[in-house]
Amino acid sequence: MTRRYCSLPQQSAPAFAPGLAAERLGALVGGRRMWVNGTALHYYFFDAGTDASVIPVPGTGETRRVPWAGAEEQRNVVRECFREWQDLGIGVMFAEVLDRREAELRIGFQLGDGSWSAVGRDALSAGANDRTMNLGWDLTEPGGRWTALHEIGHALGMQHEHQSPFAGVHWDDEALYADLAGPPNHWSRDRTDFNILRRLDPAESNGSVWDPQSVMQYPFGPGLILEPEHYHNGLYPPGSLSPADKEFVLRWYPPADPPAVLVPFRSAPLSLGPGGQADFTVEPPETRVYSVGTFGESDSVAVVFEERDGEPRYLAGHDDGGTPHNTRIRVRLVKGRRYFVRVRLHSTWGSGETAVMCW
């Protein structure tokens, strides 16, 4: 069986202020990539007319265009996989759009570029014309559906399960380097280190127990895993959503409760524990630029959405992660329109009393 692996873009670890308490730091690391619950993630498929990568042709000094578009049968697999995640009853919604400017997730199918995705909110830092996900092989072949489910898991903020610090896997490093250096992956040692051998921080792993059946777990052939011994002959997850996968996303994205009303110039107390979220609606009394922010000794992320065609559209957000300052967003709100303010708490210190206000 040919094993094609997801290759996440290499990124440096986030830099937080020195001296943060371990509990506070763990909350920041674990939540920094997760969307606020109730987000509508719009996805866009690049079209065949204009979207492509320009890559060099070895030994010629010339370049060629490799299109990002995928055939309709490829797109249909991705649509079905979005529905499978959605049908778990999670509080995050998925909607396909035809305008890339409206999309948080922009999906290409460039052959030869492997399969990868931005992890969670990292997608927001990509350029408006850039891919946040690539599906670089035929999704209609065996294992193709697993690939799409896996990359959507990354888009929801999930990490590679085999990199969990709770896995206890002892690799044959040189055998792994040799296996991944060959076709079809052609990985460098650095890429193998980043996507397989590197251990995740416990706070950013998908759970406190290793789940070898996870859709985020790679399959591995014989001779690559030395321990646990019963994986000497290979590890072959089923390529479907495991019970632990479902538990993870429902913990971060539970079915949303009805929002409260946030009245301008009137603060609303936040009675939240770490990882908790509060949701509000705002109907501005006049059209102008407003400030939305939190108060108190806390780390939090706040996001403002505008309701359009019955669904929330992302306007602006701010994560004050690890700084001594609170979240502050300046955004133009229009009288007669409805907005949502969603606040997720990473952690508190001091009195632990927090509030949110729009003014």
C-alpha positions as CSV (number, residue, x, y, z in Angstrom):
1,M,0.0,0.0,0.0
2,T,1.3,3.5,-0.9
3,R,1.3,5.7,2.1
4,R,1.1,9.4,1.2
5,Y,1.4,11.6,4.2
6,C,0.1,15.1,5.2
7,S,3.0,17.6,5.4
8,L,2.1,20.6,7.5
9,P,4.0,23.8,6.7
10,Q,6.8,24.3,9.1
11,Q,6.3,27.1,11.6
12,S,8.2,28.4,14.6
13,A,6.7,28.0,18.0
14,P,4.8,31.1,19.3
15,A,6.7,33.4,21.6
16,F,5.0,34.2,24.8
17,A,6.2,36.6,27.5
18,P,8.7,35.0,29.9
19,G,7.6,34.1,33.4
20,L,4.0,33.0,32.7
21,A,2.6,30.5,35.1
22,A,2.5,26.9,33.7
23,E,-1.3,26.7,33.8
24,R,-1.7,30.0,32.0
25,L,0.9,29.1,29.4
26,G,-0.7,25.7,28.8
27,A,-4.1,27.4,28.2
28,L,-2.6,29.7,25.7
29,V,-0.8,27.0,23.8
30,G,-3.9,24.8,23.7
31,G,-6.3,27.4,22.6
32,R,-4.4,29.7,20.3
33,R,-5.4,27.9,17.1
34,M,-9.0,27.0,18.0
35,W,-11.9,29.0,16.4
36,V,-14.4,30.5,18.6
37,N,-17.5,28.3,18.7
38,G,-20.3,29.4,16.4
39,T,-17.9,30.4,13.6
40,A,-19.2,29.7,10.1
41,L,-16.2,28.5,8.1
42,H,-16.6,29.3,4.5
43,Y,-14.6,27.3,2.0
44,Y,-13.7,28.1,-1.6
45,F,-12.3,25.8,-4.3
46,F,-9.8,27.5,-6.6
47,D,-10.9,27.6,-10.3
48,A,-9.2,26.4,-13.4
49,G,-9.0,29.7,-15.2
50,T,-6.5,31.7,-13.2
51,D,-5.2,29.8,-10.1
52,A,-1.9,28.0,-10.4
53,S,1.6,27.7,-9.0
54,V,4.6,28.6,-11.2
55,I,7.3,26.1,-10.6
56,P,10.8,25.6,-12.3
57,V,11.4,22.8,-14.7
58,P,14.6,21.1,-13.6
59,G,17.6,21.6,-15.9
60,T,15.9,23.9,-18.4
61,G,15.8,27.3,-16.7
62,E,12.1,27.4,-17.6
63,T,8.9,27.4,-15.6
64,R,5.5,25.8,-15.9
65,R,2.1,26.4,-14.4
66,V,0.6,23.8,-12.2
67,P,-3.1,24.4,-11.7
68,W,-4.8,24.5,-8.3
69,A,-8.2,23.5,-9.5
70,G,-9.7,20.1,-8.8
71,A,-12.2,18.1,-10.8
72,E,-15.8,18.0,-9.6
73,E,-15.5,14.4,-8.3
74,Q,-12.6,15.6,-6.1
75,R,-14.6,18.5,-4.8
76,N,-17.5,16.2,-4.0
77,V,-15.4,14.1,-1.8
78,V,-14.4,17.2,0.2
79,R,-18.0,18.4,0.4
80,E,-19.0,15.0,1.8
81,C,-16.2,15.1,4.4
82,F,-17.2,18.6,5.5
83,R,-20.8,17.2,6.0
84,E,-19.5,14.3,8.0
85,W,-17.7,16.6,10.4
86,Q,-20.8,18.9,10.5
87,D,-23.2,16.0,11.1
88,L,-21.5,15.4,14.5
89,G,-23.5,18.3,15.7
90,I,-20.6,20.6,16.3
91,G,-21.1,24.3,16.9
92,V,-18.9,25.3,13.9
93,M,-20.6,25.5,10.5
94,F,-19.3,24.9,7.0
95,A,-20.5,26.7,3.9
96,E,-19.2,26.7,0.3
97,V,-18.7,30.1,-1.3
98,L,-17.9,31.1,-4.9
99,D,-15.9,34.3,-3.9
100,R,-12.5,33.7,-2.4
101,R,-12.7,37.0,-0.5
102,E,-15.5,35.5,1.6
103,A,-13.6,32.3,2.5
104,E,-11.6,31.5,5.6
105,L,-10.6,28.2,4.0
106,R,-9.3,28.2,0.4
107,I,-8.7,24.8,-1.1
108,G,-6.4,23.8,-4.0
109,F,-5.7,20.4,-5.6
110,Q,-2.2,21.0,-6.9
111,L,-0.6,17.7,-7.9
112,G,3.0,17.3,-6.6
113,D,2.5,19.6,-3.7
114,G,1.3,17.0,-1.2
115,S,-1.6,17.3,1.1
116,W,-1.6,19.9,3.9
117,S,-3.7,22.5,5.8
118,A,-3.3,25.5,8.0
119,V,-4.1,24.5,11.5
120,G,-7.2,26.2,12.9
121,R,-7.0,30.0,13.0
122,D,-3.6,30.0,11.3
123,A,-5.7,30.1,8.1
124,L,-6.5,33.8,8.9
125,S,-2.9,34.8,8.4
126,A,-2.7,33.5,4.8
127,G,-3.0,35.9,2.0
128,A,-6.5,36.3,0.4
129,N,-5.3,34.7,-2.8
130,D,-3.3,31.9,-1.1
131,R,-4.3,28.3,-0.4
132,T,-5.0,27.4,3.2
133,M,-5.3,23.7,2.2
134,N,-4.0,21.5,-0.6
135,L,-5.2,18.1,-1.5
136,G,-2.5,16.8,-3.8
137,W,-3.6,13.4,-4.9
138,D,-6.7,11.6,-6.2
139,L,-9.3,11.6,-3.4
140,T,-11.4,9.0,-5.2
141,E,-8.6,6.4,-4.7
142,P,-8.5,4.2,-1.6
143,G,-7.5,6.4,1.3
144,G,-8.6,9.6,-0.4
145,R,-11.5,10.2,1.8
146,W,-9.2,9.7,4.9
147,T,-7.0,12.5,3.4
148,A,-9.9,15.0,3.2
149,L,-11.2,14.1,6.7
150,H,-7.7,14.5,8.1
151,E,-7.1,17.9,6.5
152,I,-10.4,19.2,7.7
153,G,-9.4,18.0,11.1
154,H,-6.4,20.3,10.9
155,A,-8.6,23.2,9.7
156,L,-10.6,22.7,12.9
157,G,-7.4,23.0,15.0
158,M,-6.5,19.3,15.4
159,Q,-2.9,18.1,15.4
160,H,-1.1,14.9,14.3
161,E,-2.0,12.1,16.7
162,H,1.3,10.2,16.3
163,Q,3.1,13.3,17.6
164,S,1.2,13.2,20.9
165,P,3.5,13.2,23.9
166,F,1.3,10.5,25.3
167,A,1.9,8.1,22.5
168,G,5.0,6.5,23.9
169,V,6.2,5.6,20.4
170,H,9.9,4.6,20.0
171,W,10.8,5.1,16.3
172,D,13.6,3.6,14.2
173,D,14.6,7.0,13.1
174,E,16.9,6.1,10.3
175,A,14.4,3.6,8.8
176,L,11.7,6.3,9.0
177,Y,14.0,8.9,7.3
178,A,14.7,6.4,4.5
179,D,11.1,5.4,4.1
180,L,9.9,9.1,3.8
181,A,12.8,10.1,1.5
182,G,11.5,7.7,-1.2
183,P,8.4,8.0,-3.4
184,P,5.7,9.2,-3.2
185,N,6.6,11.6,-0.3
186,H,10.3,12.6,-1.0
187,W,10.6,14.2,2.4
188,S,13.8,15.8,3.8
189,R,14.9,14.8,7.3
190,D,13.7,18.2,8.5
191,R,10.2,17.6,7.1
192,T,10.1,14.1,8.7
193,D,11.3,15.6,12.0
194,F,8.6,18.3,12.0
195,N,5.7,16.1,10.9
196,I,6.5,12.9,12.7
197,L,9.3,12.8,15.2
198,R,8.7,16.2,16.9
199,R,6.7,15.8,20.1
200,L,3.8,18.2,20.6
201,D,3.4,20.2,23.8
202,P,0.9,18.3,26.0
203,A,-1.4,21.3,25.9
204,E,-1.8,21.3,22.1
205,S,-2.3,17.5,21.7
206,N,-5.8,16.2,20.8
207,G,-6.3,14.5,24.1
208,S,-4.5,13.2,27.3
209,V,-4.5,9.6,25.9
210,W,-3.0,8.5,22.6
211,D,-5.6,7.4,20.1
212,P,-4.0,5.2,17.4
213,Q,-7.5,4.9,15.7
214,S,-7.7,8.7,15.1
215,V,-8.2,10.1,11.7
216,M,-5.3,12.4,12.6
217,Q,-3.0,9.3,13.0
218,Y,-0.8,8.3,10.1
219,P,-0.5,4.7,9.0
220,F,3.0,3.2,9.2
221,G,4.4,0.1,7.6
222,P,6.5,-2.6,9.1
223,G,9.9,-1.9,10.7
224,L,9.3,1.8,11.5
225,I,8.0,1.5,15.1
226,L,10.2,-0.2,17.6
227,E,7.9,0.2,20.6
228,P,5.1,-0.6,21.4
229,E,6.1,-4.1,20.2
230,H,2.6,-4.9,18.8
231,Y,3.2,-2.2,16.1
232,H,6.4,-3.8,14.8
233,N,4.5,-5.0,11.8
234,G,2.8,-1.7,11.2
235,L,0.1,0.6,12.5
236,Y,-3.0,0.9,10.3
237,P,-5.8,3.2,11.6
238,P,-9.1,2.8,9.8
239,G,-9.1,6.3,8.2
240,S,-12.4,7.3,9.8
241,L,-13.4,9.5,12.7
242,S,-12.8,7.8,15.9
243,P,-14.8,8.2,19.1
244,A,-12.0,10.3,20.6
245,D,-11.9,12.6,17.4
246,K,-15.6,13.2,17.9
247,E,-15.1,13.9,21.6
248,F,-12.4,16.4,20.9
249,V,-14.4,18.6,18.4
250,L,-17.5,18.4,20.5
251,R,-15.6,19.5,23.6
252,W,-14.2,22.6,21.7
253,Y,-17.3,23.2,19.5
254,P,-20.4,22.0,21.4
255,P,-23.9,22.8,20.1
256,A,-24.2,26.6,20.6
257,D,-26.6,28.1,23.2
258,P,-28.8,31.1,22.2
259,P,-26.7,34.3,22.6
260,A,-27.4,37.0,25.2
261,V,-27.9,40.7,24.2
262,L,-24.9,43.0,24.5
263,V,-26.2,46.6,24.9
264,P,-23.7,49.3,23.9
265,F,-22.1,51.1,26.8
266,R,-23.3,48.4,29.3
267,S,-20.7,45.8,30.4
268,A,-21.7,42.2,30.6
269,P,-19.9,40.0,33.3
270,L,-18.2,36.9,32.0
271,S,-18.6,33.9,34.4
272,L,-16.3,31.6,32.4
273,G,-13.8,28.9,33.3
274,P,-10.7,28.2,31.1
275,G,-11.9,27.3,27.6
276,G,-15.4,28.7,28.3
277,Q,-17.2,30.9,25.8
278,A,-19.9,33.6,26.0
279,D,-21.9,34.7,23.0
280,F,-23.8,37.9,22.4
281,T,-25.8,39.7,19.8
282,V,-25.4,43.5,19.2
283,E,-27.8,45.7,17.3
284,P,-26.1,49.1,17.1
285,P,-28.2,52.2,17.6
286,E,-26.2,54.2,15.0
287,T,-23.8,53.5,12.2
288,R,-20.2,54.3,13.3
289,V,-16.9,52.7,14.4
290,Y,-17.3,50.9,17.7
291,S,-14.9,49.4,20.2
292,V,-15.5,45.9,21.5
293,G,-13.2,44.6,24.3
294,T,-12.8,42.6,27.5
295,F,-11.9,43.8,31.0
296,G,-10.2,42.0,33.8
297,E,-7.1,39.9,34.5
298,S,-7.5,37.4,31.7
299,D,-6.3,36.0,28.4
300,S,-9.1,35.7,25.9
301,V,-9.9,35.9,22.2
302,A,-12.9,38.0,21.0
303,V,-14.4,37.9,17.5
304,V,-17.1,40.1,15.9
305,F,-19.3,38.6,13.2
306,E,-22.0,40.3,11.0
307,E,-25.1,38.3,10.2
308,R,-25.6,38.0,6.4
309,D,-28.1,35.8,4.8
310,G,-28.8,34.1,8.1
311,E,-25.2,33.2,8.9
312,P,-22.3,34.9,10.7
313,R,-19.6,36.4,8.6
314,Y,-16.2,37.1,10.2
315,L,-15.4,40.8,10.5
316,A,-12.6,41.1,13.0
317,G,-11.0,39.4,16.0
318,H,-8.2,39.9,18.5
319,D,-6.4,37.4,20.8
320,D,-4.6,39.1,23.7
321,G,-2.8,35.9,24.4
322,G,-0.2,36.2,27.2
323,T,0.0,40.0,27.2
324,P,-0.9,42.3,30.1
325,H,-3.6,43.9,27.9
326,N,-7.1,42.9,27.2
327,T,-8.7,42.3,23.8
328,R,-9.7,45.4,21.8
329,I,-11.4,45.5,18.4
330,R,-12.4,48.6,16.5
331,V,-15.0,47.8,13.9
332,R,-17.6,49.7,11.9
333,L,-21.2,48.5,12.8
334,V,-24.2,49.5,10.7
335,K,-27.5,50.5,12.2
336,G,-30.3,48.0,11.2
337,R,-27.8,45.0,11.0
338,R,-27.2,42.3,13.5
339,Y,-23.8,41.3,14.9
340,F,-22.4,38.6,17.1
341,V,-19.7,39.0,19.6
342,R,-18.1,35.8,20.8
343,V,-15.5,35.7,23.6
344,R,-13.5,32.6,24.5
345,L,-11.5,32.6,27.7
346,H,-8.0,31.1,27.8
347,S,-7.3,31.7,31.5
348,T,-7.6,34.2,34.3
349,W,-5.4,35.3,37.2
350,G,-5.8,37.7,40.1
351,S,-9.4,38.3,40.9
352,G,-10.6,36.3,37.9
353,E,-13.4,38.7,37.3
354,T,-13.9,39.5,33.7
355,A,-16.4,41.4,31.5
356,V,-17.1,42.4,27.9
357,M,-18.4,45.7,26.5
358,C,-19.2,47.4,23.3
359,W,-18.9,51.2,23.2
